[in-house]
Amino acid sequence: MASTQSSASEATQVIDPNGTVANVAASNGAAYGNGLMVLPVKASAAAPTLAEGDAAAASVDLSGNLRVAGSTGGTSMTDAGTFTEGSSSLTPAGALYDDSPSALATGKVGVPRMSSKRLLRMLLRNPGDTVDLGDTANPGGAPRAPAMAGGCAPYSFLSTAAVQADAIKGSAGQLYVLVFFNNSATLAYGRLYDQAGAPASTDTANIKWRFLIPANTSGAGFVVPIPPGLAFASGIGLRVTGAVADNDNTALAANTILGNAAYK
């Protein structure tokens, strides 16, 4: 390396092992020749575009931040991207073991919690995100507080000396539970109809479900929960009689059949 000095400036030259004088610098983006660069840095609003073999300076933005190519480890996927079993990569997830983590403010990122045995903690919420349905302090998963809205509507009747024909709901809906009891020695027969009004014996085409109510003077009956709901397009109709035929008109005995339903 040789140094020459004039009254105005000092220039530095690099001499390679063959004795050839090399230029200290080459223009950014220029084709590589015998020019060498001594820690050059170029400031620009956008990253430079280079071709294979070009000489290049380190690049900083206009705030002086050095541009460094980074990644997420090569295991990330685009949001809503297609996953292919056996070939797609995922970024491993981590969790925090802390019994009293600080609360996050809206718009902040955070990591999920885990137990000391590395089990991921979960807190179930209702669809409206207003009620905690269970966590590690409530392992049974029972609701911590009763929901004040959004439940099923009730229907109930006690038989009279007549056919029991009702419109449980006069528009489209779903039935979630049926509860029927019989304290007589005579069987009773029920039918559910997809129609808006109270069913008549002639509405047999609208029958969607039939059931028998057991008989016993000490009490007999059934409880049928339907968690997903039994759907009715026009309405929920009910008809209970004393004989099995779909068009039966046999009256029930008074105070013998107790019927209940929950619907939406």
Sequence and secondary structure as in RCSB ss.txt:
>XXXX:A:sequence
MASTQSSASEATQVIDPNGTVANVAASNGAAYGNGLMVLPVKASAAAPTLAEGDAAAASVDLSGNLRVAGSTGGT
SMTDAGTFTEGSSSLTPAGALYDDSPSALATGKVGVPRMSSKRLLRMLLRNPGDTVDLGDTANPGGAPRAPAMAG
GCAPYSFLSTAAVQADAIKGSAGQLYVLVFFNNSATLAYGRLYDQAGAPASTDTANIKWRFLIPANTSGAGFVVP
IPPGLAFASGIGLRVTGAVADNDNTALAANTILGNAAYK
>XXXX:A:secstr
 EEEE SS EEEEEE TTS EE S   TT B SS   SS EEE SS     TTB   EEE TT  B     STT 
   TT    TTT        EE SS     TT     EE TTS B   EE TTS SEEE TTSTT   SS  SSS
  EEEEEE  SS EEEEEESSSEEEEEEEEEE SSS EEEEEEESSS   TT GGGEEEEEEE   TT EEEEEE
EEEEEEESS EEEEEESSSSTT      TT EEEEEEE 
